[in-house]
Amino acid sequence: MKDALQKLEAILFTSGARVTKKQLAKQVKCDSKELERLLGHLRQQRADSGVIIVDDGTQVALATNPSLVDVIEGLRKEEEAAPLSRAMQEALSIIAYAGPIAKVDLDFLRGVNTQYTLRRLMMRGLIQDTPNARKRLLSVSVEFLLHLGIQQVEELPEYAKVRRTILDGVQKVKKRTEQEEV
């Protein structure tokens, strides 16, 4: 059971989002009854920690213990006041000009996994995530537009030219990657 609990906790931690119970059972290699038992044990282990297990019946996620909301709010305010990192600026620019763009395409373009950067941009309310049938699509938020004082992304400087350059870059990177894999 210890191994299964560790797997379950690692999956929830790594995902950084909700995970369906069906996915969890498949990854942990157990049935739904065993998964519920494991989730119960994990809830007990986490009861007095800074992280709790949130379960809506079909999806499960790790979340901050509500008793620590003041600590987290203080951290968020500090982070929001800090300037955007270079990685955040690059990702935000690509999303603004090429959005909606699939996370996988953004990762291809930047050459790195952008999960952490995207989470920070979402926390600041600058981007939004739109689940699609096959891909996670990213676009800028209304907050981003308001912050820049524009009504739509097409008002960004040289929008059409920069957008075409980025989208062409995505295609080139994909082709090069496909050729390297063959």
Contacts in CASP RR format, 6 or more apart in sequence:
PFRMAT RR
TARGET T0000
AUTHOR 0000-0000-0000
METHOD contacts of the structure
MODEL  1
MKDALQKLEAILFTSGARVTKKQLAKQVKCDSKELERLLGHLRQQRADSG
VIIVDDGTQVALATNPSLVDVIEGLRKEEEAAPLSRAMQEALSIIAYAGP
IAKVDLDFLRGVNTQYTLRRLMMRGLIQDTPNARKRLLSVSVEFLLHLGI
QQVEELPEYAKVRRTILDGVQKVKKRTEQEEV
1 38 0 8 1.000
1 41 0 8 1.000
4 28 0 8 1.000
4 29 0 8 1.000
4 30 0 8 1.000
4 34 0 8 1.000
4 38 0 8 1.000
5 38 0 8 1.000
5 41 0 8 1.000
5 42 0 8 1.000
5 45 0 8 1.000
7 27 0 8 1.000
7 28 0 8 1.000
8 24 0 8 1.000
8 28 0 8 1.000
8 35 0 8 1.000
8 38 0 8 1.000
8 39 0 8 1.000
8 42 0 8 1.000
9 42 0 8 1.000
9 62 0 8 1.000
11 19 0 8 1.000
11 24 0 8 1.000
11 27 0 8 1.000
11 28 0 8 1.000
12 19 0 8 1.000
12 24 0 8 1.000
12 53 0 8 1.000
12 60 0 8 1.000
12 61 0 8 1.000
12 62 0 8 1.000
13 62 0 8 1.000
15 61 0 8 1.000
16 61 0 8 1.000
16 62 0 8 1.000
16 119 0 8 1.000
17 61 0 8 1.000
18 56 0 8 1.000
18 59 0 8 1.000
18 60 0 8 1.000
18 61 0 8 1.000
19 59 0 8 1.000
19 60 0 8 1.000
19 61 0 8 1.000
20 58 0 8 1.000
20 59 0 8 1.000
20 60 0 8 1.000
21 32 0 8 1.000
21 35 0 8 1.000
21 57 0 8 1.000
21 58 0 8 1.000
21 59 0 8 1.000
21 60 0 8 1.000
24 35 0 8 1.000
24 60 0 8 1.000
25 31 0 8 1.000
25 32 0 8 1.000
25 34 0 8 1.000
25 35 0 8 1.000
28 35 0 8 1.000
28 38 0 8 1.000
30 38 0 8 1.000
39 53 0 8 1.000
39 55 0 8 1.000
39 60 0 8 1.000
40 53 0 8 1.000
42 53 0 8 1.000
43 52 0 8 1.000
43 53 0 8 1.000
46 52 0 8 1.000
46 53 0 8 1.000
49 65 0 8 1.000
50 64 0 8 1.000
50 65 0 8 1.000
50 67 0 8 1.000
50 68 0 8 1.000
51 62 0 8 1.000
51 63 0 8 1.000
51 64 0 8 1.000
51 65 0 8 1.000
52 62 0 8 1.000
52 63 0 8 1.000
52 64 0 8 1.000
52 65 0 8 1.000
52 66 0 8 1.000
53 60 0 8 1.000
53 61 0 8 1.000
53 62 0 8 1.000
53 63 0 8 1.000
54 60 0 8 1.000
54 61 0 8 1.000
54 62 0 8 1.000
54 63 0 8 1.000
64 72 0 8 1.000
76 123 0 8 1.000
79 120 0 8 1.000
79 123 0 8 1.000
79 124 0 8 1.000
80 123 0 8 1.000
80 124 0 8 1.000
84 92 0 8 1.000
85 117 0 8 1.000
85 120 0 8 1.000
87 110 0 8 1.000
87 112 0 8 1.000
87 114 0 8 1.000
87 117 0 8 1.000
88 117 0 8 1.000
88 120 0 8 1.000
88 121 0 8 1.000
90 110 0 8 1.000
91 106 0 8 1.000
91 110 0 8 1.000
91 114 0 8 1.000
91 117 0 8 1.000
91 118 0 8 1.000
91 121 0 8 1.000
92 121 0 8 1.000
92 126 0 8 1.000
92 127 0 8 1.000
92 140 0 8 1.000
92 144 0 8 1.000
94 101 0 8 1.000
94 106 0 8 1.000
94 109 0 8 1.000
94 110 0 8 1.000
94 166 0 8 1.000
95 101 0 8 1.000
95 106 0 8 1.000
95 121 0 8 1.000
95 127 0 8 1.000
95 138 0 8 1.000
95 139 0 8 1.000
95 140 0 8 1.000
96 140 0 8 1.000
96 144 0 8 1.000
96 153 0 8 1.000
96 156 0 8 1.000
97 153 0 8 1.000
97 156 0 8 1.000
97 159 0 8 1.000
97 162 0 8 1.000
97 163 0 8 1.000
97 166 0 8 1.000
98 105 0 8 1.000
98 163 0 8 1.000
98 166 0 8 1.000
98 167 0 8 1.000
98 170 0 8 1.000
99 137 0 8 1.000
99 138 0 8 1.000
99 139 0 8 1.000
99 140 0 8 1.000
99 153 0 8 1.000
100 130 0 8 1.000
100 137 0 8 1.000
100 138 0 8 1.000
100 139 0 8 1.000
101 137 0 8 1.000
101 138 0 8 1.000
101 139 0 8 1.000
101 170 0 8 1.000
102 132 0 8 1.000
102 135 0 8 1.000
102 136 0 8 1.000
102 137 0 8 1.000
102 138 0 8 1.000
103 114 0 8 1.000
103 115 0 8 1.000
103 118 0 8 1.000
103 135 0 8 1.000
103 136 0 8 1.000
103 137 0 8 1.000
103 138 0 8 1.000
104 135 0 8 1.000
104 136 0 8 1.000
105 170 0 8 1.000
105 174 0 8 1.000
106 114 0 8 1.000
106 118 0 8 1.000
106 138 0 8 1.000
107 113 0 8 1.000
107 114 0 8 1.000
108 170 0 8 1.000
108 173 0 8 1.000
108 174 0 8 1.000
108 177 0 8 1.000
109 166 0 8 1.000
109 169 0 8 1.000
109 170 0 8 1.000
109 173 0 8 1.000
118 127 0 8 1.000
118 129 0 8 1.000
118 138 0 8 1.000
121 127 0 8 1.000
122 128 0 8 1.000
122 129 0 8 1.000
125 141 0 8 1.000
125 143 0 8 1.000
125 144 0 8 1.000
126 140 0 8 1.000
126 141 0 8 1.000
126 143 0 8 1.000
126 144 0 8 1.000
126 147 0 8 1.000
127 138 0 8 1.000
127 139 0 8 1.000
127 140 0 8 1.000
127 141 0 8 1.000
127 144 0 8 1.000
128 138 0 8 1.000
128 139 0 8 1.000
128 140 0 8 1.000
128 141 0 8 1.000
129 136 0 8 1.000
129 137 0 8 1.000
129 138 0 8 1.000
130 136 0 8 1.000
130 137 0 8 1.000
130 138 0 8 1.000
130 139 0 8 1.000
131 137 0 8 1.000
140 153 0 8 1.000
145 151 0 8 1.000
145 152 0 8 1.000
145 153 0 8 1.000
148 156 0 8 1.000
150 156 0 8 1.000
153 159 0 8 1.000
154 160 0 8 1.000
156 162 0 8 1.000
END
